[in-house]
Amino acid sequence: MQKIWPFCIFVFFIYPHHANAFAFSLRPYLGYARVNMSEVDENNRYGINSLSNLVSQPLPFPEPFNGHLMGGIQIEYHYESQYYLYFSTYYFRESSTVNYENLLTNSTLTFFNDRSIELFEFSLGLKYFLKYSSWRPINFYLSGGAGFALGGARSEFVYHDGKNSVDNKGNFNSSSLTAHFCAGVQFRFSHLFSLEAEAGYRQANLQQMEGVLEVQQNFPDIPDGKITARDDNYRTDANYDFSGFFFNLGIGLYFQL
């Protein structure tokens, strides 16, 4: 009977830890994400066109928002042999700027349009491996999750031609629930280290944003053309949609608490 106790202790305490020896992992990642900001870009182009027609001067457009680098950190828990639960953070930022000067007859035309958008997301999800084995060098998986995102947008619109002037500034924010789905491949180099690549789609439409808009405009040839105003509860006309396909590479570091 006494000889059985050491064996029971081994089975109860040691074997479970051996079967799931690296229960947690830390996965920092970096990648590229697309966004769907067509409404935002069209709204900005409309404003530039309106100003161009008003002052009878051609003005350039900034580059549209299409996508940019993103990154984050994912903490995973090895729940069962083929299932991982994870908590993930995600950060995306993109900017677009145009700085234009043109010599006129009696003055210099200057036009500056600086815009930026950003998204910070927290999410929870489940990762499912297809016939997972910690000893297999290559494993494939599917994953999906839901989260909460905070988004922001900033804009600066400046124009001077010696007579007419515009100096508008906006700072807006919004929040929304989000979701994502992706497929990936894991290259396992050891029990402590792996490299993962994944591609998927993120749904993150923050709709219209709210914030502060400051307006300073002076058009002497137009009745009531001088405006100085500030709106602390301005609501944007366009929807800010961060939805789109993404791709990332991550490094998996495995440990046990």
N, C-alpha and C positions, 0 to 999 in steps of 0.2 A: 504493500500500500504506500509506504514511504517513497518507493522508487517512482510512483506515478506522479507525485506532486511536482517534481522538477519538469516533467513533460507537460503537465497541465499549465504551469506557469509560462512555459515557452509558447504553447499554443495560444494562450489567452492574451499575453502581453506582447510577445515578440512577433508572432506571425502576422497579426493585423497590421502592424507597423511596416513589416516587410512587404506586404501585399500592396500597400499604398504609401511607400516610403517617402515620396516627395509630394505631399498633399497640397502644397501651395506653390504658386509660381508668380513671378513678377515679370510683366511684359511691356517694356517701353517700346513705342512704335513711331514710325515716321512714314508719311505717304503723301498722296495727292488726291484732292477731292474736287469734283465739279459742283457748281451751284447753278440755280435757275433764277437769275436776276434780270430777266428780260424787261419786266415792268419798271424796275428801278432805272435801267439804262435808257429805256424809251422816255421815261419822265425827265431824265436829265437832258437828253437830246432835245426834247421839246422846249425846255427852258433856254438852252443855248440858241436854238433856232429862233425863238421869240425875240431874244436879245439881239441877235444878228440882224433880224428884219427891222427892229426898232432903230438901231444905230446905223443901218446900211453898211455894215462891215462883215466880211466873212470871218467866221470863228471856227477853230478846230474842235473836234470832239475827243474826249479822253477814251482810252481803251475800255471796252465793256468788261463787266465782271463775268469771267468764265470759270475760274477755278484756280486753286493755289495749293501750296504745301499745307499739310496739317499734321498733327501729332497728338500723342497722349500717353497715358499709362494704364495698363490693365492688370488687375489683381485677380488671379484665378484660384479656385478651390476645387481639388479633384474629388468630386462628390461620389462618383462610382466609376467603374472601369472605363466606360465610354463617355461619361458626362462630366463636364466642368461647369461650375457656376462662376460668374465673373462680375466684377465691378469695374467700370471703365470710365476714364475721363477723355475728353476730346476737345481740341482747340483748333480753330480755323480763323485765318485773317487774310484779307486781300485788300489791296489799295490800287487806286488808279488816279494819275495826276497828269494834267496838261498845263504847261507854262509857255505862254505865247506873247511875243512882242512884235510890233509892226510900226515902222516910222511913217507918220502921217505928215501932212504939209506943215502944220504949225505945232505938232505935238507928237507924243509917242503913245501908241495904243498898247495897253498891257491887259492880258487876260490870264487868270489863274483859276483852275478848277481842281480841287483836291478832294477825293472821296475815299472812304474806307469802310469795310464791313468786317464784323467778327462774330464768332459763335463759340460759346463754351458750354459743353454738355456733360452731364453725369448720366450714366445708364447702368442697368442691371440686365444680365443676359445669361443664356445657356449655350454651351458649346458641345456639340455631339460629334464624336469621332466615329468614323466608319471602320469597324473591326480594329479598334485601338490596341496597340501593344507598345509598352515602354521600351521594348527591345528592338522594335522595328525602326529602321532609320528614316522611313518616310510614312507619314500618316495623313489621311485626308479628313476634313471635318466640315460641318455646317454649323453656323451660329446665328443667333438672333437675339434682339433685346429691345427694351423700351427705356426711355429716359426723360430727362427734363433739361431744357436748354435755355440759356440766357444769350440774347443777341443784341448787338449794338451797331449803329451806323453814325458816321460823322461826315460832314460835307462843308466845304468852304468855296464860295463862288465870288470872285473879285474881278471887276472890270473898270478900267479908267482910260479915257481917250482925250483928256484935257478939258472936256466939257461935260460929258455924261459919266456917271459913276455908279457902281453897284458893289456892295460889300455885304454879302449874306452868309450867315453861319448857322449850321444845324447840328444838333447832337441828340440822337434818338435811341430808344431801346425797347425791347419787348421780350417775351418769354413764351414757351410753348412746350407741350409734350412732343416727344420724338420717338422714332422707331428705326431700326436698321436690321438688315439681313445680309449675310455674306457666306462665301465658301472659301476654304483655305487649305493650305498644305503645310505640314510641319516636318522640318528636317531635323531629326534628333541626333545630335553629335555625341551626347553622353547623358547620364542621368541628371546632370546639373545644367545642361545647356542645350538650347535648340534655336533654330531660326524658322520663323513662320512668315508666310506670304498669304495675303488674303485680298479678295475683291468682293465688292457688294454695293448695296444701295442704301442711302440714308434718306428718310422722310423727315424733313425739318422745316416746315413752312411757318414762319413767325408772323405772317400776315402783315398788317399795317403796324408801324411803330409810332410811339409817342415820345415827345421830348420838347426841347427848347429850340425855337427858331428866332434868330435875330436878323432883322432886315434893315439895311440902310441903302436907299436908292435916291439918285438925283438926276432927273431929266428936265433941264430948264425949258425946253421947247414944248413940253407936254403939260397940259393943265393938271394940277395936283400931282406933278411928277416927282416931288420931293417927299420921301416916306422914311420915317424912322420908327420902328416898331419892334416889340419883343413879345412872343407868345410862348408862355411856359407850358402850355398844354396842347402843343401843335400835334396833329395827327397826319402822318404822311399819306399821300395819295396812292403810292405804290405798295404792293406786297413784297416783303423781303423773304424770299424762298431759298433756303440753304439746302434744299433737296438735290440729290444727284448721286451719281456713281462715284465710288472711291476705290483706291488701291493703297495698301500699306505693307511695310516690312517691319517685323518685330523680332526682338531677341527675348527668348524665354529663359528665365533663371529660376531654378527649382530649389525649394527648401521645405523644411518641416518645422512647425512651431512646437 
